[in-house]
Amino acid sequence: MSKLENLIKEKCPNGVKRLQIGDICEVLTGGEAPAESIKAKNPDGEYIYPVYSNGVGDNAIWGYAKTYRINRRAVTFSSIGTIGCPTLREPNFTPIIRLKVLYPNDKNLVTVEYIKYALETIEFESQKSSVPNVNADMIKRIRIPVPPLEIQNEIVQVLDNFAELTAELTAELTAELSNRKKQYEYYRDLLLNFDKNEQRERERGVRWVSIEDICEISRGFVMSKDFIRDNAGEYPVYSSQTENNGILGCINTYKYDGDYLTWTTDGANAGTVFRRSGKFSVTNVCGLLKVKDSTVSNDYLYYILSNTAKNYVNSGMGNPKLMSNVMARIKVPIPDNKEQQRIVDVLDRFNKLTSDISEGLPAEIEAREKQYAYYRDKLLSFEEQKVEAVNA
């Protein structure tokens, strides 16, 4: 039997009281930022006291101020929009709008660290509104188990250790991913570093050609989200976004079938190149390349354009663009088929290794978060203490 199990058996054999947050904590609502404050991610000069709004991690830092509102260790969490995210805050800070602050009104009854973990287990029900939100009265009515302090401290220590181990593992996986990406970029640049002197490259059997000479170039057509919703199906529609492999949605028809390259024509990700195969469609902010030269590998062209296309993006007027007429004039080196395949084989191996880690990292983090949530909920699932009726 664990230390915690022994403590529970000894200290609360008949269960644990569940108390309302309003009975054991002060609940404050954030307000305006202090008059003397700066909106920044780091302290500057006399502006040393953090100002927090809703958000997670660094995104919760609104800025820094010369003064502060809360002078004790407390728990903050978002009350509008993304509800929850309980976070332990050190003394001397200011909460602003969309943020609630809690701290115990009796340190001999409950600890602020325990309050933070207990609030993580709560599924908040928001008020009926277009924007999810909870008010102070709703928070005060939340009931949590409040075991003796010795048990609270043991639970906090177990969960602190678990969170630390999870953070260490995530850091290790993130570092491994970063190293693999650097390794991939090194070999990609080495393999695709052709001599700019076309005459010398021709002597090596490498020819420089324009994209328009080896590819059919086109763009997609406008497809609204309503159109995609009303024509839902199995065939992907690719757009300018890079999340979710560029998939905007799926419809019941397709315009293209085969091996192609697409590139993002507009926006922050302009010049990003993708390999596409099978049956699909593309939107008007997605360019399309179909290799028409049998001596050019679609996979090789993907790698060479991934390495060079962004150099031709026009970032003027605040909206980066890589239009079809510019793509058509990009000149790329084309070695013989054997060398193209060698380059593709090497880069595919590194690309797969990097992608596997990239895909595995979120999955591993999610698995750890679920594992943490499981043990946290189990540790905080006490049998409720029965209140015996008093005979008249």
N, C-alpha and C positions, 0 to 999 in steps of 0.2 A: 504494500500500500504506500502511495506517495506521501510526502510531507503535507501537501495540500489536503489530501483525503483524510489524513489523520487530524488535521486542524479542524476540518469541517465536522468530523465525527465528534471531536471533543468540544468545540465551541458552539456549534449550532445543531445539535442532534435532532431538534424538532423543526428544522427549517429556518428560513431567513426572511426577515421582514422586507416587504416592498414598500418603498416610500416615494412620494411625489417629489420631483425635482424642486418645485417651489417651496417645499418644506425643509429642504436641506441645502439649497443653493441660492445665492443672489443671481438674478438673471437681468442682464443689462442689454440695451440695444445701442448699436453704433450710431454715430451722428455725423456731423461735418468734420472734415479734416481740420486740425488746428490752424489758426490764422498764419502762424509762421511755420510753413511746411513746404517741401518740394516734392514733386512727383518724380521719383527716381528709384532705381533698383539698389543703390548703394548709399550709405551715409556720406555726408559731405560737410566738412567743417563742424559748425555747431548743430547741424541737422543730423542728430544721432539716434533719435528715438523712432522706432518703426511705426508706420501707420498701415494697418491691415484692412483689406476689403475681402469680399468673398473670393474664393479660388483655392487652388491646391499648390503647395510648394512655393516656388518663387513667384508664381502668378498671384499669390495672395498679398504680396507686398505692393501697396499703392505708392508709398514714398516714405519720407523721413521728416521729422519735425523737431523743433527746439524744446517742445514740452510734451507731456504725455497725460493720459487720462487714467490708465489702469496701472497700479503700482504693486501688483502681486502676481504670482503665478496663476494662470487662469486657462480655461478652455474656450476656444472660439469655434464657431461653425457658421456656415452659410445659411441664411434664412430666406433668401429669395433666389430663384433660378435653380442652381444646383444646390439642393438642400442637403445639409449634413456636413460631411468632411470635418469631424471634430479634430481639433489640433491643439496641442499643448503649447502655450505661449509663456515666455519668460517675462519677468516684471518690467514695467515702464514701457508701455505701448499705448496706442490709440486705435480703437475699432471705429470704422466709419460705416456708412450705410450698407445694408445687406448683410450685416454681421451681428451675431449675438455673442455675448460673453457670459460665462458661468464660472463661479468659484464657490467653494463650500462656505456656509456661514457658521459651521462648527467643525473645526479640524479634528476634534476628538470623535466625530461620528463618521466622517467620510473624507477621503483624500482627493485632491484635484486630479491626480494621475488615474485613480480608479474611475472617477467620473468620466474621464476621456474615453476609457475603454468601454464603459457601460453604454455610453451614448453611441458608440460604433455599432452596437447590436440593434439599435432602434430603427425601424422603418417608419420614417416620418410621413404622416398624411398631411398634405397641403390643403390650404383653403381653396374653395372653388374660385378659380381665377384663371385668366389666360396665361399668367406666369406663376409657376409653383412657388408658394411661400408659406411660412409658418410665423405666427406671432408669439410674443412672450408668454401670453396666457396658455397657449397650446403647449409650449415647452414646459411650463410649470406643472402641467397636469401629467406629464410623462412619469410613469412609475418604474423604478429600478430596484433590484435586490441590493440590500445594504448589509453585508455580513460584518463581523467584527474587524477592526483595523488590521489585526495580524493576518487575517485571511485576505483582506484587500491588498496588503503589501506583498504577499506571496503571489497573488494573481498578477499584479503589476510587474513583479520581477520576472515571472515566467514569460509574459507577453513581451516585455522589453527585450529579453534575450532572443525570443523568436523573431521579433522585428529586426533586431541587429543582424542575426544570421541571414535573414532574407535579403537585407540590404547589401551584405557582403557578397552573397551569391550573385545578385543582380549586377553589382559593380564588376565582378570577375567576368561575367558573361558579356557585359557591355565592352569591357576592355578587350576581350577576345575578338569580338565583332569588329572593333576599331582596328585592331592589328591585321585582321584578315582583309579588311577593306583597303588598308594601306598597301598590303602585299599585292592584292589584285590590281590596284592602280599602278603600282610600280611595274609589274609585268605587262599590263596593258600599254602603258606609255613606252616601254622598251620595245615591245613587238610592233607597235604602230608608229615608231619613230622613223619615218622614211625621209630620205634626203630631199630637200626642197629643190635641188637642182634636177630638173626633169631629165636632162640629157644623161646625167650619171645614172639615174634610176632606170632609164630605158636600156642602158648598157647592161644592167642587172636583170633585165626582163620585166621591169615594173613600168607600167604605163599610167599616166595621169589623165583622167577623163572627167568630164562634167556629169553631174547627176542626170541632167536631161538627156545625155547621150546613152545612158544605160538603164534608165527607168521611165516608166509611165508615171506621170505626176498628176494627182487630183486631190480634191477635198470633198468632205462629206456635205450633208445638208442639214438645215435647221431642224432639230427635233426637241420639242418642249417636253417638260416633265409630265404634262397632262397626256401628250401623245404616247409617251412610253408607258404610262400607267394604263391608258385605255387599250393598248395593244401589247400587253404583257405576254412574254413567251420565254423561250430558252436561248435566243441568240443575242450575244452581247452587243451593246452600243458603246463605242469608245469615244471619249471626249477629251477636253484639254486638261482635266485633272490627272494627277499622278497617284492619288490614293486609290486603293482597291484596283490596282493595275490599270487605272484609267477607265474603268467601267462605270458609265453613267446609269445604266439600267439594262434590261433585257426585253426584247420584243419578239413577236411571233413570225417575223420575216427577216431576210438578210439581203444585203446588196453585194457582198464580196464573199468569195469562197476560194481559199488557197493560202499561199505564203506571201505575206506583205510586210512592209514596215510602215509604221505611222509616226508622226511627230506632232508635238504640241505647237500650234501656230501663234497663240496669243497668251498673254498673261505672264505671271511670275515664273512659270515652268516652261516658257517658250524654248524650243530647241531640244526638248527631251524626246528621245527616240525609243520606240518599243518594237519588239518582234510580235507579229500577229499571224495566226494560222487558223484555218477552219472557216466557219461561216459567221459573218459579223457585219455590222454597219458602223459608220463613223459620223460624227456631227460636223458642222461647218467650221469649228475651231480645231479641227484635226486634219492634218495633211496625210496623204497616202502615197506610198511608193510601191510600184510593182516592177521588179527587175525584169528587163526584156532582153538582156545580154546573157547568153548561156555561159559565158566565161566568168561571170560574176556570181559569187555565192551570196545569197540573201543574208546568211548569218555573218559572213565577213563584212558586208556592207553595214550591217547593224552595228558592229563594233567600231568600225572606222568613223561612222557618223555620230555615234555616241560620244566619241572622243573629240570630234571637231565641230559638230553642228552649232553648238552654243556660241562658238566664236563668231558666228554670222548673225546673231540676234541683234536687232536694232532696238535699243532701250530708250529711244527718244520719246518725248511727249508722255512719259510716265506709264506707258503700256508696252512692255517688251513684245516684239513680234519677230517671227521668222516666216515670211510669206513664201508662197510657191515659186515666185519668180526669182527670189534669192536662193532658195534651195536648189533650183534648177542649175544655177551657175556655180555651185560649190564643186570644186575639183578635188577628187580623191585618188590616192594611189591604188592601183590594182596589180598585185603580183600574180604569178601563175597559180593555177588551181591547187597544186600541191602545197604551195606556201600559204595560200588562203586557208586551206583546211588545217594546216599545222597551227596557225594562229587561232583559228576558231576552237580547235581541240583544247589548247592550253587555256584560253580565256573562259571557255565553257566550264572547265573543271574549277577554276578559281571562282567564277560567277556562281556556280552551284554551291560551293562550299560557303561562300559569303551569304547567299540567299538562304541556305539551310539554317545558318546561325541567326540570320535576320528573322526568319519565320519562327525558329525555335525559341528565340529570346522572349517575345511576347507570350508565347505559350507557356514557357517555363515560369515567367513572372506571374501569369494568371494562375497557374497551378499552385505556386507558393502562396498567392493571395487567398486562394480558396482554402488551402491547408491552414493558413493563419486564421481565417474567419471561422473555420470549423472548430479549431481548438479554443479560440476566444469565446465563441458562443457556448461551447461545452463547459468552459471554466466558469462562465457567468450564468449558467442555467441551474439555479438553486431551487430546491423544493421550497415552496412558499410556506411560511410559518402560519399555522392555523390559530385563529383567535377564538378561544373558548368562550362560550356564552356564560354570563354570570346569572346564577339562580336568584330569582326574586325572593 
